């Protein structure tokens, strides 16, 4: 069983910063890509940032220059540093990870999701 547990959301004023964390635990063989998505009320879930196991990153245009994704492979954890936050960044943020696990002696890759953490940017 694999779990992703997020932390770090909350209420922040425009221009402020938050750091999200997501730790993976369980019977993990390897973790491949990890990323953060967000979903605002009435909108579809969208990719915010992603990072490969080798450290290559990509970002949504709306967060480039303000958000930074990083990971600590030893801790199976991915982070999202969010600076210069805007009201339009308000959403539920979800962690995603593509994880390889052993299932009946066969390695299989699955997508896992965290439970989501609320980020609210408001004065």
N, C-alpha and C positions, 0 to 999 in steps of 0.2 A: 504494500500500500504506500502510495506517494502522496505527500501533502505539500502545498505551498501556503505559507502563512505570511501575510502582509502586515506591515505596521508603518506608522508615520504620518497618516493623514490627519486632517484637522481643518480648523478655520484660520485663515491668514488674511491680512490686509493686502490690497493691491500693492505690488512692488516688493512684497515679502518673499520669503523662501521657505521651502519644506524639503525634507528628504524622506523618500519612501524606501522601505526595505522589504525584501521578499526572500524568505529562507525555504529551501526545499529539503524535505526529510523523507526517510523511508528506505525501501529497498531499491536504491538507485545504482545502476551500472555506470551510466555517464549522463551528463547534462550537455545538451547541444546548444541550440539557440535559446536565448531568454529575452523576454521583452515586457513592455508595459503597454497596455491599452487603456482607453478611457471611454466612458459612455455618459453623455449628458442627457438630461431629461428630454424625451421626444426625439432623440437622435440615435443614429446607429453607433455601435462600438467601433472605434477607430484606433489604428496603431499610433502610438506616441513615439516609441523608441525601441530599438532592438539591438542585441549584441550577440555575436557568434562566440563559440567556445574559444576562438583564437583572438577575440577582442575587437573584431571589426564591428563598426556601429552604423546605424542609419536612424534618421529622425524624420518626423513629420515636419513639413515646412513651417508650420505654425509655432513650433517650439525650438527650431534651430537657433543656436546662440544663447538660449535661455536655460535649456534642460541638458543634463549630462547623465548618460547611462553608464554604469560600470558594474563589474562583477568580481566577486572573490571566490574563485573556484575551490579553494580549500574549505570554505564555509558553505558552499552551494548556495550562495546568496547573490542577488542582483539588487542594485540600488538605482534610484532615480533622484538626482539632485535637481530641484526645480527652483530657479531664481527668477526675479522680475515677474512674479506671477500676476496674471490678469484675471478679471472676472470671467472671461470666456474660458479659462482653464478649469472652471468649476465642473466637476464630474465625479463619478465613481471610477477609481483607477484599479485596474486588474492586472495582476502579474500572470505571465504565461511562460511556460517552459516546455521545450521538447526534450523528453527524457527517455533514455533507453533503460529498459528493465528486463530482467530474466523471467520468462514465463514458460514453465514446463520445459526447462533446459534450452529454450530458444530466446534469443535477444529480439526484443520488439521495441519500437519507438512509438511513444504516445505524446499527445499534447495534454498538458495539465494546466489548470487555472486556479488562481487564488480566489478567496471569497469576496474580494473587493474592499477598497478603503475610500471613504469619502474625502474629497478635497473641495473646500469651499473658499473662494476668494471674494471677499466682500469687506466694505468699510462699515 
